[in-house]
């Protein structure tokens, strides 16, 4: 049993190696006789067995009609090879985009499946090895966008395995499949790990200072104008409407820009530090606080907003990352 | 129930049920009646499961059902040997599997078993009709297999049916090739043969009324094609059985004949070779007689008979069969009185060839034992006839004169009818002197009684007379209604001579078939033959029968010998190299044509003028760096470009509108306008001299 397994594993490994050499990565691919493999399925072997029994029956009874039926099923089997192949051939696969995710999560890969011609394609299962498959039918439409999910195994540009594309259509007795590499890559952020304290950088010169109240710029509200207040701040519009004399109130906050800093996480390994930073990025970005990121050789100015967050996360994902 | 239940594609259940029911239908006649109840029950249950009303059968349910089936099978058949019990068992298994179907594997098994059931029907019937039914079954079952692999097939049921039909059509030429070239290796081991409930054809005894019943049973007894000379219709007396024993009501073969038949049936004999066959026949009609007959005669008549199964041993031939052969497993032997017997009951269509000498002399030296046997009459039956026979014979000058007087009696006073009155104890007396209405068996029986009573050896011969000529394929069809009984009388120096008293009463019966004379009587309402007076229907009937005949001749009878003959004929001598070339050549051609067809169906659809024009627009914009994104609609694209290059906005929007109207609103594409606008766009773009 174990020998059989080993043998099977061996064969599989060799097959994969051969496939790797043969099917080169490409973003857009068309399935054809160069990259499709075809073989009877288990049901097909059963079918052949039944056909053999029918042949025996016909031979023993010397009954030409039963023999004819046996030959018919044999012919059907051969014809099925062609039908299965042509159902797959000409199918175009194009990797459209992937959605970034965190390590351990399911990354989403969007693929455009299309074909030309009026015949259409039917019952083609597309999947990643581990995930559940999507069944594609192109009968009335010529294209269809599908989403596949694949577990992100590491940080950085994660390249999932090859895509499994398989069809037993029409009779289920022939299995036609391919393992194209659509050059898919998914940006994978570090896995967020909750840390004890926010790894902010300690005061460097110009940060965290209190600003002069008079130099404050953020409009806060109105307050009754009292003598001695700066006449610059009088709300003339409101005064002109006869609402009384008010003074615009400006406040100055303490420096809110936070620098998430690599160096604040002393004594930790690289990935652990990145995970902590990632956690805090997510945490801070849910507030209205501007934040920046400091990594060795990387610095992102404090800012807020979704785009900034993605920029920061990408920096974390790709930090010291190489193939 | 399993937690993770397999859900077959929505339509597949219906297709599976349709497929298996249809394939069981043709053999339903051979199956016990209770299987219909099981079928109904299972289908109902399965549909209720599908609708979510009922549960899958529990283990207890299944056990009970299996027990019911087993009990039923034993009740109906007693043993599992034989074809019918096997077929019933297979159908039971198929139905129970349908009920408990829970996985894809189960569904596949149902399809495969259905293929088997289709094959079974060919064991029971090899008519052309069976082929047509079989093809329909094959189509439906294959569609069921297809639908199992079509998770969303229920959206397009006709597509599934068409696709499987196309696949079957694609398979057809390949199948024909395989049929032609696959070597036939012949029976590997013996198999149970179908045992129809009823035997058909002439039975092994004759009582009044038997033949008129048989004439109404319908169907074809056999088809004959003559090579060379075709005898006249009046000469076509197909002899099957000779009856010598009479018990007052029933005629039966002599005990010696029966013994030879039972020896054939049950004896553990070595199959006689063709030489011993002749010797075994020499018991009564001595070989010498036979040889002298052969010397005496001119050219024999050669003919081939395709015989429908009768479940009986006797075969039919014209007197006097001198040579016979068959390519089948069943052997033919010569029995008493120059009859032909098969060495096992004929259970499927059977083809044999015979040479007969129509002019013959046989049994000139009648042994004492035989003479006594053919004079035997039951005591105290038909006293009146015996008395008159003796009286007439005494007054007649010789046997011939006596025979003539009896035949004249028939001719003068008797009526030939398909519905003779019922007879009492003294059948011959009542018939001859009271009712005077009868069918062939009445005439034959009474004639032989009259002969024997007068001391002339005589016997009844049962078989068929005549046949319907089919000019399309040049053969005769002998129907069940052609069943006939006549007599043979032994005369000094002449041996056995045929006399047909029916011909004395109704000469047209011998010249024409009963089907032509009284079709309404012998043909059922559903038979085309009943309406043969309409020439169109009669033509149709002949066409169909000729087709059936051709089918049997060319396809069903295509055995190993025919195959090698055909190949040798085509290839001018078969060599392995030639065979390989033929297989590769024809197989390759078939597959190439199929590939071309499939490619042609899946070819990219031609790009319309509209799209070509729009692609031109896209190329122009692409030069400026504007590329339409995947999935971006033309209007979105136009909007995006216009924002960047406001100068071309109007023209671009106009072009886009022209395209969209033609493409999506089925308006005519104004190519001229489009081309003009395209020129303007180019100019404007040049002036703007921008890029994305």
Interface residues (C-beta under 8 A of the other chain):
Chain A: X43 X46 X47 X50 X53 X54 X56 X57 X58 X59 X60 X61 X62 X63 X64 X65 X66 X67 X68 X69 X70 X71 X72 X73 X74 X75 X76 X78 X79 X80 X82 X83 X86 X89 X90 X94 X96 X112 X116 X117 X118 X119 X122 X123 X135 X137 X139 X145 X168 X169 X170 X171 X172 X173
Chain B: X108 X112 X115 X116 X118 X119 X122 X123 X126 X130 X131 X134 X138 X142 X145 X146 X148 X149 X150 X151 X152 X155 X156 X159 X163 X164 X167 X168 X170 X171 X172 X173 X174 X175 X178 X179 X182 X184 X185 X186 X187 X188 X189 X190 X191 X193 X328 X329 X348 X555 X556 X557 X558 X559 X591 X594 X595 X598 X599 X601 X602 X603 X604 X605 X630 X631
